[in-house]
């Protein structure tokens, strides 16, 4: 069983660097079953867990050697993935565009209906409105109506 400090010393990095690295995915998920906390609260990592951590550090530090054929395959795979992603996004855009058009049509229909209702109310008010009685000059003076 190793402590984080022992692994850090072997790799020539700080204890904090190891702690940060094992707190991130995907290493965090793989190390869960390899970490044991002892009675003193110290994290102990078994041999397999220590190997995983060491592999992460040694893999990161190695230069990536991509031959022309391997690079082409990698690029083709990446292009294929991006094309698939683009097709998915285009389908989502089409769906959202159709939903937007439907929402605009619904809003326009609601506005038209509301305008028609208001127009009908105004028309009915005008029809039911009684013209005020005309009061003569003498009626206004003496406050009498015809």
C-alpha atoms as an extended CHARMM CRD file, in Angstrom:
* protein
*
       146  EXT
         1         1  UNK       CA              0.0000000000        0.0000000000        0.0000000000  PROA      1               0.0000000000
         2         2  UNK       CA              1.2750000000        3.4550000000       -0.9450000000  PROA      2               0.0000000000
         3         3  UNK       CA              0.4870000000        6.9080000000        0.3760000000  PROA      3               0.0000000000
         4         4  UNK       CA             -0.1090000000        9.8000000000       -1.9630000000  PROA      4               0.0000000000
         5         5  UNK       CA              3.1410000000       11.3500000000       -0.7640000000  PROA      5               0.0000000000
         6         6  UNK       CA              5.1230000000        8.2070000000       -1.6860000000  PROA      6               0.0000000000
         7         7  UNK       CA              3.6310000000        8.1370000000       -5.1930000000  PROA      7               0.0000000000
         8         8  UNK       CA              4.2990000000       11.8670000000       -5.6160000000  PROA      8               0.0000000000
         9         9  UNK       CA              7.9450000000       11.4000000000       -4.5830000000  PROA      9               0.0000000000
        10        10  UNK       CA              8.3970000000        8.5360000000       -7.0690000000  PROA      10              0.0000000000
        11        11  UNK       CA              6.9410000000       10.6190000000       -9.8950000000  PROA      11              0.0000000000
        12        12  UNK       CA              8.7510000000       13.7970000000       -8.8950000000  PROA      12              0.0000000000
        13        13  UNK       CA              5.5870000000       15.8580000000       -8.4530000000  PROA      13              0.0000000000
        14        14  UNK       CA              3.8980000000       17.4030000000       -5.4460000000  PROA      14              0.0000000000
        15        15  UNK       CA              1.3770000000       15.6810000000       -3.2250000000  PROA      15              0.0000000000
        16        16  UNK       CA             -1.1840000000       18.3360000000       -4.2030000000  PROA      16              0.0000000000
        17        17  UNK       CA             -0.6670000000       17.5620000000       -7.9030000000  PROA      17              0.0000000000
        18        18  UNK       CA             -1.4930000000       13.9000000000       -7.2730000000  PROA      18              0.0000000000
        19        19  UNK       CA             -4.5290000000       14.8280000000       -5.1640000000  PROA      19              0.0000000000
        20        20  UNK       CA             -5.8520000000       17.1310000000       -7.8790000000  PROA      20              0.0000000000
        21        21  UNK       CA             -5.2680000000       14.5270000000      -10.5670000000  PROA      21              0.0000000000
        22        22  UNK       CA             -7.0600000000       11.7200000000       -8.7080000000  PROA      22              0.0000000000
        23        23  UNK       CA             -9.9780000000       14.0430000000       -7.8980000000  PROA      23              0.0000000000
        24        24  UNK       CA            -10.7640000000       14.4360000000      -11.6250000000  PROA      24              0.0000000000
        25        25  UNK       CA            -12.4670000000       12.0460000000      -13.9970000000  PROA      25              0.0000000000
        26        26  UNK       CA            -11.8270000000        9.4570000000      -15.3950000000  PROA      26              0.0000000000
        27        27  UNK       CA             -9.0970000000        8.5770000000      -12.8900000000  PROA      27              0.0000000000
        28        28  UNK       CA            -11.4000000000        9.2800000000       -9.9310000000  PROA      28              0.0000000000
        29        29  UNK       CA            -13.8510000000        6.5770000000      -10.9900000000  PROA      29              0.0000000000
        30        30  UNK       CA            -11.1310000000        3.9950000000      -11.6140000000  PROA      30              0.0000000000
        31        31  UNK       CA             -9.3750000000        4.6480000000       -8.3070000000  PROA      31              0.0000000000
        32        32  UNK       CA            -12.3780000000        4.3990000000       -5.9880000000  PROA      32              0.0000000000
        33        33  UNK       CA            -11.9010000000        0.6830000000       -5.4440000000  PROA      33              0.0000000000
        34        34  UNK       CA             -8.1220000000        1.0840000000       -4.9260000000  PROA      34              0.0000000000
        35        35  UNK       CA             -8.1690000000        3.7300000000       -2.1710000000  PROA      35              0.0000000000
        36        36  UNK       CA             -8.4540000000        2.8440000000        1.4930000000  PROA      36              0.0000000000
        37        37  UNK       CA             -8.4780000000        5.3490000000        4.3520000000  PROA      37              0.0000000000
        38        38  UNK       CA             -6.7220000000        3.9700000000        7.4270000000  PROA      38              0.0000000000
        39        39  UNK       CA             -7.3830000000        4.7070000000       11.1160000000  PROA      39              0.0000000000
        40        40  UNK       CA             -5.2510000000        7.8600000000       11.0360000000  PROA      40              0.0000000000
        41        41  UNK       CA             -7.2100000000        9.2950000000        8.0830000000  PROA      41              0.0000000000
        42        42  UNK       CA             -4.3700000000        8.7190000000        5.6110000000  PROA      42              0.0000000000
        43        43  UNK       CA             -5.3090000000        7.6240000000        2.1290000000  PROA      43              0.0000000000
        44        44  UNK       CA             -3.6040000000        4.3910000000        1.1570000000  PROA      44              0.0000000000
        45        45  UNK       CA             -3.5670000000        3.2690000000       -2.4500000000  PROA      45              0.0000000000
        46        46  UNK       CA             -2.9780000000       -0.3550000000       -3.4140000000  PROA      46              0.0000000000
        47        47  UNK       CA             -0.4890000000       -1.4940000000       -6.0680000000  PROA      47              0.0000000000
        48        48  UNK       CA             -3.0210000000       -1.4360000000       -8.9200000000  PROA      48              0.0000000000
        49        49  UNK       CA             -4.1340000000        2.0980000000       -8.0060000000  PROA      49              0.0000000000
        50        50  UNK       CA             -0.5330000000        3.3030000000       -7.8030000000  PROA      50              0.0000000000
        51        51  UNK       CA              0.1050000000        1.7910000000      -11.2270000000  PROA      51              0.0000000000
        52        52  UNK       CA             -2.9170000000        3.6430000000      -12.6320000000  PROA      52              0.0000000000
        53        53  UNK       CA             -1.6520000000        6.9590000000      -11.2810000000  PROA      53              0.0000000000
        54        54  UNK       CA              1.8590000000        6.3150000000      -12.5730000000  PROA      54              0.0000000000
        55        55  UNK       CA              0.4850000000        5.3510000000      -15.9850000000  PROA      55              0.0000000000
        56        56  UNK       CA             -1.4500000000        8.6090000000      -16.1830000000  PROA      56              0.0000000000
        57        57  UNK       CA              1.6670000000       10.6510000000      -15.4730000000  PROA      57              0.0000000000
        58        58  UNK       CA              3.9510000000        8.6680000000      -17.7560000000  PROA      58              0.0000000000
        59        59  UNK       CA              1.4220000000        8.6930000000      -20.6040000000  PROA      59              0.0000000000
        60        60  UNK       CA              0.9600000000       12.4430000000      -20.3720000000  PROA      60              0.0000000000
        61        61  UNK       CA              4.6860000000       13.1200000000      -20.4500000000  PROA      61              0.0000000000
        62        62  UNK       CA              5.3740000000       10.9160000000      -23.4810000000  PROA      62              0.0000000000
        63        63  UNK       CA              5.3610000000       12.6140000000      -26.8740000000  PROA      63              0.0000000000
        64        64  UNK       CA              2.5880000000       11.3860000000      -29.1190000000  PROA      64              0.0000000000
        65        65  UNK       CA              3.9370000000        9.4950000000      -32.1140000000  PROA      65              0.0000000000
        66        66  UNK       CA              1.4520000000        9.5530000000      -34.9430000000  PROA      66              0.0000000000
        67        67  UNK       CA              2.5610000000        8.0240000000      -38.1840000000  PROA      67              0.0000000000
        68        68  UNK       CA              1.0390000000        9.2400000000      -41.4210000000  PROA      68              0.0000000000
        69        69  UNK       CA             -1.3030000000        6.2500000000      -41.6830000000  PROA      69              0.0000000000
        70        70  UNK       CA             -2.2600000000        6.3980000000      -38.0180000000  PROA      70              0.0000000000
        71        71  UNK       CA             -2.7270000000       10.1680000000      -38.2590000000  PROA      71              0.0000000000
        72        72  UNK       CA             -4.9490000000        9.7990000000      -41.3070000000  PROA      72              0.0000000000
        73        73  UNK       CA             -7.0650000000        7.1760000000      -39.5730000000  PROA      73              0.0000000000
        74        74  UNK       CA             -7.3440000000        9.4050000000      -36.5160000000  PROA      74              0.0000000000
        75        75  UNK       CA             -8.3260000000       12.3950000000      -38.6340000000  PROA      75              0.0000000000
        76        76  UNK       CA            -10.8630000000       10.3600000000      -40.5830000000  PROA      76              0.0000000000
        77        77  UNK       CA            -12.3950000000        9.1130000000      -37.3480000000  PROA      77              0.0000000000
        78        78  UNK       CA            -12.4960000000       12.6410000000      -35.9780000000  PROA      78              0.0000000000
        79        79  UNK       CA            -14.0650000000       13.9820000000      -39.1800000000  PROA      79              0.0000000000
        80        80  UNK       CA            -16.6550000000       11.2160000000      -39.1020000000  PROA      80              0.0000000000
        81        81  UNK       CA            -17.5250000000       12.0210000000      -35.4810000000  PROA      81              0.0000000000
        82        82  UNK       CA            -17.8300000000       15.7090000000      -36.2820000000  PROA      82              0.0000000000
        83        83  UNK       CA            -20.0530000000       15.0090000000      -39.2890000000  PROA      83              0.0000000000
        84        84  UNK       CA            -22.3570000000       12.8790000000      -37.1330000000  PROA      84              0.0000000000
        85        85  UNK       CA            -22.4780000000       15.6360000000      -34.5330000000  PROA      85              0.0000000000
        86        86  UNK       CA            -23.2630000000       18.1880000000      -37.2540000000  PROA      86              0.0000000000
        87        87  UNK       CA            -26.1390000000       16.0580000000      -38.5660000000  PROA      87              0.0000000000
        88        88  UNK       CA            -27.5860000000       15.8200000000      -35.0670000000  PROA      88              0.0000000000
        89        89  UNK       CA            -27.3080000000       19.5930000000      -34.5680000000  PROA      89              0.0000000000
        90        90  UNK       CA            -28.9180000000       20.2700000000      -37.9630000000  PROA      90              0.0000000000
        91        91  UNK       CA            -31.8500000000       18.0170000000      -37.0340000000  PROA      91              0.0000000000
        92        92  UNK       CA            -32.2210000000       19.8800000000      -33.7440000000  PROA      92              0.0000000000
        93        93  UNK       CA            -32.1810000000       23.2280000000      -35.5590000000  PROA      93              0.0000000000
        94        94  UNK       CA            -34.8730000000       22.0410000000      -37.9910000000  PROA      94              0.0000000000
        95        95  UNK       CA            -37.0530000000       20.8670000000      -35.0980000000  PROA      95              0.0000000000
        96        96  UNK       CA            -36.6200000000       24.1380000000      -33.2420000000  PROA      96              0.0000000000
        97        97  UNK       CA            -37.3280000000       26.1550000000      -36.4020000000  PROA      97              0.0000000000
        98        98  UNK       CA            -40.5670000000       24.2600000000      -36.9730000000  PROA      98              0.0000000000
        99        99  UNK       CA            -41.5610000000       24.8300000000      -33.3360000000  PROA      99              0.0000000000
       100       100  UNK       CA            -40.7820000000       28.5430000000      -33.6740000000  PROA      100             0.0000000000
       101       101  UNK       CA            -42.9440000000       28.8610000000      -36.8010000000  PROA      101             0.0000000000
       102       102  UNK       CA            -45.8090000000       27.0620000000      -35.0430000000  PROA      102             0.0000000000
       103       103  UNK       CA            -45.4740000000       29.3330000000      -32.0030000000  PROA      103             0.0000000000
       104       104  UNK       CA            -45.4860000000       32.4420000000      -34.2050000000  PROA      104             0.0000000000
       105       105  UNK       CA            -48.6200000000       31.2480000000      -36.0300000000  PROA      105             0.0000000000
       106       106  UNK       CA            -50.3460000000       30.5340000000      -32.7160000000  PROA      106             0.0000000000
       107       107  UNK       CA            -49.4220000000       33.9820000000      -31.3920000000  PROA      107             0.0000000000
       108       108  UNK       CA            -50.7080000000       35.6310000000      -34.5730000000  PROA      108             0.0000000000
       109       109  UNK       CA            -53.9870000000       33.7020000000      -34.3640000000  PROA      109             0.0000000000
       110       110  UNK       CA            -54.3850000000       34.7190000000      -30.7130000000  PROA      110             0.0000000000
       111       111  UNK       CA            -53.7720000000       38.3730000000      -31.5900000000  PROA      111             0.0000000000
       112       112  UNK       CA            -56.3130000000       38.2030000000      -34.4130000000  PROA      112             0.0000000000
       113       113  UNK       CA            -58.8870000000       36.5960000000      -32.1270000000  PROA      113             0.0000000000
       114       114  UNK       CA            -58.2540000000       39.1990000000      -29.4300000000  PROA      114             0.0000000000
       115       115  UNK       CA            -58.5500000000       42.0460000000      -31.9460000000  PROA      115             0.0000000000
       116       116  UNK       CA            -61.8340000000       40.5490000000      -33.2380000000  PROA      116             0.0000000000
       117       117  UNK       CA            -63.1940000000       40.2990000000      -29.7070000000  PROA      117             0.0000000000
       118       118  UNK       CA            -62.3200000000       43.9070000000      -28.9440000000  PROA      118             0.0000000000
       119       119  UNK       CA            -63.8620000000       45.0430000000      -32.2530000000  PROA      119             0.0000000000
       120       120  UNK       CA            -67.0690000000       43.1390000000      -31.4420000000  PROA      120             0.0000000000
       121       121  UNK       CA            -67.2250000000       44.7190000000      -27.9940000000  PROA      121             0.0000000000
       122       122  UNK       CA            -66.7580000000       48.2000000000      -29.4160000000  PROA      122             0.0000000000
       123       123  UNK       CA            -69.4370000000       47.6070000000      -32.0550000000  PROA      123             0.0000000000
       124       124  UNK       CA            -71.9400000000       46.3040000000      -29.4980000000  PROA      124             0.0000000000
       125       125  UNK       CA            -71.2310000000       49.2350000000      -27.1870000000  PROA      125             0.0000000000
       126       126  UNK       CA            -71.8190000000       51.6720000000      -30.0260000000  PROA      126             0.0000000000
       127       127  UNK       CA            -75.0950000000       49.9830000000      -30.9290000000  PROA      127             0.0000000000
       128       128  UNK       CA            -76.3820000000       49.9620000000      -27.3560000000  PROA      128             0.0000000000
       129       129  UNK       CA            -75.1980000000       53.4390000000      -26.5780000000  PROA      129             0.0000000000
       130       130  UNK       CA            -78.1300000000       55.8310000000      -26.2670000000  PROA      130             0.0000000000
       131       131  UNK       CA            -77.6520000000       59.2480000000      -27.6830000000  PROA      131             0.0000000000
       132       132  UNK       CA            -77.9280000000       61.8320000000      -24.9580000000  PROA      132             0.0000000000
       133       133  UNK       CA            -81.0490000000       63.9520000000      -24.9320000000  PROA      133             0.0000000000
       134       134  UNK       CA            -80.6700000000       67.4260000000      -26.2180000000  PROA      134             0.0000000000
       135       135  UNK       CA            -81.4170000000       70.0440000000      -23.6290000000  PROA      135             0.0000000000
       136       136  UNK       CA            -82.6760000000       73.3790000000      -24.7420000000  PROA      136             0.0000000000
       137       137  UNK       CA            -81.0700000000       76.6030000000      -23.6910000000  PROA      137             0.0000000000
       138       138  UNK       CA            -83.9210000000       77.4300000000      -21.3260000000  PROA      138             0.0000000000
       139       139  UNK       CA            -83.8160000000       73.8800000000      -19.9990000000  PROA      139             0.0000000000
       140       140  UNK       CA            -80.1740000000       74.2070000000      -19.2270000000  PROA      140             0.0000000000
       141       141  UNK       CA            -80.7790000000       77.5420000000      -17.5730000000  PROA      141             0.0000000000
       142       142  UNK       CA            -83.6320000000       76.2000000000      -15.4890000000  PROA      142             0.0000000000
       143       143  UNK       CA            -82.2830000000       72.6640000000      -15.2890000000  PROA      143             0.0000000000
       144       144  UNK       CA            -85.1780000000       71.0620000000      -17.0400000000  PROA      144             0.0000000000
       145       145  UNK       CA            -85.1410000000       68.5290000000      -19.7580000000  PROA      145             0.0000000000
       146       146  UNK       CA            -87.5320000000       68.1130000000      -22.5980000000  PROA      146             0.0000000000
